[in-house]
């Protein structure tokens, strides 16, 4: 069996729930390092080779795991709570609608729009300033503030003369 079950012929709700729970618990025990590493390594190699039976794997891992003690209980309960939270939030993050991709895309396009607007405003400001400089070079008088800026530029003739 390769772990790709369709659910047909699984049995009563209690039977398939027990099988599912055993598989999840076995995986949690491996993840937390609470089973014999040699047995876990054997099953990891079987998964890679395609010789994977999830029920048999769960049975062997649970038989090799240490399910006693408050530390084991605490580790498994904490990790199962995080796993439940992750599974609960998965449809919102990567669902058919691609919500997370939309949020990332909106953030990227929002930042790009902001940068574009800043560049456009700066370009217009520089062009307006250059136009005013050309007009000042031709002798047009401006308000005292802009005239002080123009007089600061040494290449332009002094308009005070």
PyMOL commands that set and color helices and strands:
alter all, ss='L'
color gray80, all
select helices_A, chain A and resi 13-31+37-49+54-64+70-94+99-137+144-152
alter helices_A, ss='H'
color red, helices_A
deselect
rebuild
show_as cartoon
